[in-house]
C-alpha cells in the first residue's frame, strides 16, 4: 500500500523546470579591433529639456539610477548625500528620500523580488529596500566597495561588483545572505545579467576584460579581453535581443560594440571623457552614454550597428536613465546654482 501511494505521488508531481544554462562558456578570447575610430560627432544631440526638477539633499555627486517600469519609480543614488532618492516619473515628483545609504553607488530595482538593492560603500554593505513601503528590510555586509548590481532571475541571485575588492559577491535574494564570492583577478566595474545567454557579465577594468559568470555555479566560465581601442572597461549595457554589448572604456574615451555571437568588436566609437553610466531605449533604439566630463553621447542602433546622433552637454552629467514608455531621459545634476536637480529631457526628433 505504501509503495503504491509513493508511486502515485511520484506520477502526479510536476517535473521541476530545468535551470537556465549559461551559454557563453568557453575558452578565453581576445576581442580585437583593427579598424578606424571615427571622429566625434559635432552635432548637438536631438534632446529637448522639459524641466529641471529640484531634488532634496546636498549639491553633491549622484551615481547610478534604476527604473521600475511597472510602478514608474525611479531610484536614484545620491552618493554624496548618502541617500536614495525615489522619483515618480508619472507624477513628475520626488516621493521618497531615504537615509541610511552612506556613499551609495549602484542601485537596481528588482520587481520580481519586490525589492530594490543599493550599494552602500560607506557601510561596505548592500542595502535591501521594500519597493512598495520604501523601508529598509536588510543589510548584507561583505563587499569592500560595492558598486554595480545585477539580478539572475533563474537562480534568484543578486550579483554585486566589489570594485576595489576585485570580486563579485553573490547574494541569495530569498535569504539576503552572501552565498558565494567570485574572484575576478582585477578591479570590478559594472555587473550585468544577459537574458539572452543566462549569464552574468562583469567588467574587470584593470585586466581590460569582461568576465562571464555562470550564475548557477558562481564561477567564471569565460574571459573576453579587449585590445587598447577600448581601455579600462567600467560601464556597459547588454542589448540582449540583438546580442550586442556596448562597453565604455574609461581611459580610452571610446565605446566598443561587442557582438555576443562572435565575441568580436563590430565598432569602436568616440564618447565623452571618463564615461560611466549607459542607458538604452529599446523601442527607439537610442543609446545614451554619460561621462564625468559632462557629455552625454547619443547613438541610434540600426541593423546591428550604432550611428552617432550627437552630444548633449551638462555639468558632471555622468549618470543617465531612460523611460522606454515615454522616451524621457533623466540626468541628475549635482550642482545647478547651488542645488541638485533632475533634468528631464525628451528626444526632439521622434514622432
Secondary structure by P-SEA (a helix, b strand, c coil): caaaaaaaaaaacccccccccccccccccccccccccccccccccccccccccccccccbbbcbbbbcccccbbbbbcccccbbbbbccccccccccccccccccbbbbbccccbbbbbcccccbbbbbccccccccccccccccccbbbbbccccbbbbbcccccbbbbbccccccccccccccccccbbbbcccccbbbbbcccccbbbbbccccccccbbbbbcccccccccccccccccbbbbbbccccbbbbcccccccccbbbbbcccccbbbbbccccbbbbbccccbbbbbbbccccccccbbbbcccccbbbbcccccbbbbbbcccccbbbbbbbcccccc
